[in-house]
Amino acid sequence: MSTTLPKSRRLPASNHGSPRGSSPSLPRVDLFGVKVTKADEDEILETIVRWGVARRPATVDFFGVHGLTEARRNPAFLAALNRLDVVTCDGQPIRWALNRWYDAGIARRVYGPTMTLRVCEAAARLGLSVYFYGSRPEVLERLCENLRERFPRLSIAGAESPPFRPLTAAEQNATADRINASGAAFVFIGLGCPKQELFAADMADRIDAVQLCVGAAFEFHAGTARMAPLWMQDAGLEWFYRLCREPRRLWRRYLFGNASFIGLWLRRELLRSSAGASAFVAAGSEQDGLALPTASAALTVAACERSAADAGPAHAATAQRQVSVVVPLYNERDCIETLLTSLTRLEQSLAERFGFEFLLIDDGSTDGTPALVKTAIDGKQRFRLIQHDANRGIAAAIQTGLRSAQYELVASIDCDGSYDVMLLAELIPLLDEGVDLVTASPYHPQGAVENIPAWRLRLSRSASRCYGLVCRKKLSCYTSCFRVYRRSTVAPIELDNERFVGVAELLCKVLERGGSVVEHPASLRPRAAGRSKMRVVRATAGHLRLIVKLGRRRLWPGRRIPPLATAATHDGAAARRTSPGA
């Protein structure tokens, strides 16, 4: 949904304010790797308004504990955060940390929903226009109505609800063009963490306005969600209020995220008490807005940061791990450009943690996909194209990739953008010693499904429930192609089904042979391009046949099913085996 309203008066550029790409004038300090702005609400508002009047492109994020824990385990998100001009203490614990360790003296947190109103008030007073990007069409409609009622002079240049999938390069350019053409001085982004920060960082050089990542402010001011009572906000208990309202969606975020933050806090406090508070207070000059510890404490602080980092899931492997990424292709010429852009982003973002090779398996395409891929990957040493003589099926393509892979860890991904490739940063560390397969699961209680036809969801979920019964392993999803495998144990498995059903069969056979499978919540979106090749009737019949076959094998076992081959982990240690019911 995109609504472009009449253009507001565009003010001439001013000589005041920083030019594009320069460092912000507000000081920043390092909080567990994130450069957080050490300034209060009034200082930040003044800076934002000054940039808006000067038409200075800038990016602002309202940052809480969830963002911090997400950044600790997602290097791409951490890099995006540190490219933003201002990262404020939206969460009370972040404010407490700045005040305790950096003597920030911030009286109240810089809360995104409050700053949304204050910026809109300033924009109405100064004749500047605003633009809203994110959320659902009905939320945007109510948001604009409520803000116009509250600020009659406010000029809303546009409101846009983007698709629930990654934008193509062409769509990104078109979005930037629409926003720039609207004449908006301030762009409020409500995509949720970490999507909104990644969007702002990617669009920083294309949008000529101040971008403000405000999270749930759209829903709050539209009246579709309720804020926590003020006393709970002041006490740092907003997370508990939200957890009580949405327990199924948020329990994992707050249980593990809050525990991780508490662990980081305690480690920092232990070091502070042993090394002295002066080791944590900024001393001397500030370079590039980042407060530096005193020279005498530098080694001690660095050691503390490394110790704290070891607790995070993002540091499950300290050395770079080598991963083969398998991408099945069948008549996917419309997806190739977006796919290669995503794979390049994956490789660059995770270069410090993983080394990749990319195996593009063409499954007998007839639309010119192989020729297009050859041209696109020409000169790229880490990319290989492997071709089937005829169309055999997606499971056959995955098996070809497993058997052709150079590395022990092998990931298979969809080519169509239905899963974010950056999810591999979370899946790969889960393939630890004793685990043979990690699968993405949109049906997990913390997973999400966006704009997928209901009939298709019912089919996939029903099949997964049936597989869970016959395999005696309760997994939320058996049918996802987005996985990470241990090659030496999975590649030797022979499949009876080479098409879509074979994807579920491969997981079931890993379990049958005593392998260990882990699932991780994921977000499933519609295809970014092209169309699905699945034949619904044939796939349904195939699932039913396989479920019956597995059930019979459970009830009346015949020949002994061979166990998985003994595997070596990436460091050479023998892999442990866990039972399917573990």
HELIX and SHEET records of a PDB file:
HELIX    1   1 GLU A   41  ALA A   54  1                                  14    
HELIX    2   2 VAL A   65  ARG A   73  1                                   9    
HELIX    3   3 PRO A   75  ARG A   83  1                                   9    
HELIX    4   4 GLN A   92  TYR A  102  1                                  11    
HELIX    5   5 GLY A  112  LEU A  126  1                                  15    
HELIX    6   6 PRO A  137  ARG A  150  1                                  14    
HELIX    7   7 ALA A  169  SER A  182  1                                  14    
HELIX    8   8 LYS A  195  MET A  203  1                                   9    
HELIX    9   9 ALA A  217  ALA A  222  1                                   6    
HELIX   10  10 LEU A  230  ASP A  234  1                                   5    
HELIX   11  11 GLU A  238  ARG A  245  1                                   8    
HELIX   12  12 PRO A  247  ALA A  275  1                                  29    
HELIX   13  13 ALA A  277  PHE A  280  5                                   4    
HELIX   14  14 ALA A  295  ALA A  297  5                                   3    
HELIX   15  15 ALA A  298  ALA A  309  1                                  12    
HELIX   16  16 PRO A  313  HIS A  315  5                                   3    
HELIX   17  17 ARG A  333  CYS A  335  5                                   3    
HELIX   18  18 ILE A  336  SER A  349  1                                  14    
HELIX   19  19 THR A  369  ILE A  377  1                                   9    
HELIX   20  20 ILE A  394  SER A  404  1                                  11    
HELIX   21  21 VAL A  421  LEU A  423  5                                   3    
HELIX   22  22 LEU A  424  LEU A  427  1                                   4    
HELIX   23  23 ILE A  428  LEU A  430  5                                   3    
HELIX   24  24 ALA A  454  CYS A  471  1                                  18    
HELIX   25  25 ARG A  487  VAL A  490  1                                   4    
HELIX   26  26 PHE A  500  GLU A  512  1                                  13    
HELIX   27  27 VAL A  536  LEU A  555  1                                  20    
SHEET    1   A 7 SER A   2  THR A   4  0                                        
SHEET    2   A 7 SER A 155  GLU A 160 -1                                        
SHEET    3   A 7 SER A 129  GLY A 134  1                                        
SHEET    4   A 7 PHE A 186  GLY A 190  1                                        
SHEET    5   A 7 VAL A 210  CYS A 213  1                                        
SHEET    6   A 7 ALA A  58  PHE A  63  1                                        
SHEET    7   A 7 VAL A  86  CYS A  89  1                                        
SHEET    1   B 3 VAL A  34  THR A  37  0                                        
SHEET    2   B 3 ARG A  28  LEU A  31 -1                                        
SHEET    3   B 3 LEU A 290  ALA A 291  1                                        
SHEET    1   C 7 PHE A 383  GLN A 387  0                                        
SHEET    2   C 7 PHE A 354  ASP A 362  1                                        
SHEET    3   C 7 ARG A 321  LEU A 329  1                                        
SHEET    4   C 7 LEU A 409  SER A 412  1                                        
SHEET    5   C 7 ARG A 483  ARG A 486 -1                                        
SHEET    6   C 7 LEU A 437  SER A 441 -1                                        
SHEET    7   C 7 VAL A 517  PRO A 521  1                                        
SHEET    1   D 2 ALA A 448  VAL A 449  0                                        
SHEET    2   D 2 SER A 523  LEU A 524  1                                        
END                                                                             
